[in-house]
Amino acid sequence: MNANFRPKLVIKIDSIMRMKNVLAVFMMILVMATIANPLLAQDEKKAEEAKTTETAKAPAKATADKKEDDKPHGSMAETVIMGVLAVCLVFVIAVIIQKFLFWLLLNSKIKTFKKDLAPVFESGDMDALKKICDNSKAPLADVIKKILDVKVPLRPDQVLLMMRNQLGHQAALLKKFLGILATMAGVAPFIGLLGTVLGILETFAAIGESGFSDPAAISVGISSALIATAFGLAVAIPAVMFYNFYGKKASAAIEEVERQSTDVLIIFGRI
């Protein structure tokens, strides 16, 4: 009986040891799960917070992108108009510089001719008068030369008619390119106004699409549209000023040439 009981006892002890090992493994797994659970929960919390942050940032980013898209940008028409005004400004500056240099040279010619004409007046020498007129490019010299070159006798009224024709020719030379200044002075403000109107129309079109979500962008659009008008006035104002200045200067010079040529022709017996 004792011999039969010992093997059964050994089997029970082995079974208990196996159960103990299984229980130990189970307890170990339970402890590890208990330890890992807070870490997993913390990771899930961080992931949730990150997702919430991204979700919160997304509308702000979308709003910022929308604001950026809603900002008015210069249209092609505005760019073309500003380019046209820039070309007008170049023409105005070129004409102003040309007239300045022209009058600077012309005043020197007039001064030299008057200096040469003084002794001829005293001597009454017709050949000397023709010579100084041939060598000078002053307006007075050109008027007198055309009349003296006529070989046939002329009546006084015919001489006066020729003189007026020559004065008209000299006036055209003195007022050359002033028409460009007049054109730029009249057209540039309207070109600038057209650019402003187109810019404001574009701004109101943007308001119609997005509403008044960004007043600052709307203000920028309107102010940029007004730049075209300011640019047009910046072109027109100097054009008007120098047109009047050089126009009056040319008229005064023609009146002086008319008086002096009449005196010369009377003295030399052509009138």
Number of C-alpha atoms within 10 A of each C-alpha: 5 6 7 8 9 11 11 11 11 11 11 12 12 12 12 12 12 12 12 12 12 12 12 12 12 12 12 12 12 12 12 11 13 11 11 12 12 11 12 12 11 12 12 12 12 12 12 12 12 12 12 12 11 12 11 11 12 12 11 11 12 11 13 12 11 14 15 12 12 19 19 23 15 15 12 9 13 21 13 12 20 20 12 16 27 16 13 23 22 13 18 27 15 13 21 20 11 13 18 14 11 12 15 11 12 16 12 11 17 18 12 14 20 15 11 16 17 10 13 15 15 8 10 13 12 13 11 16 22 15 11 17 23 13 11 17 15 21 26 25 23 20 22 23 19 13 18 19 9 10 7 7 9 14 11 14 10 13 19 18 12 17 20 14 13 21 21 13 14 21 18 13 12 22 17 14 18 20 13 16 26 18 15 23 24 18 17 26 22 16 21 26 21 19 28 23 18 17 26 20 15 19 23 16 13 19 19 10 9 14 13 12 13 15 12 10 20 21 14 15 22 19 14 19 25 18 17 28 23 15 20 29 22 17 28 25 16 18 28 17 14 19 23 15 11 18 18 13 14 20 14 12 16 19 13 13 21 18 11 15 21 17 12 18 18 12 12 14 9 16 16
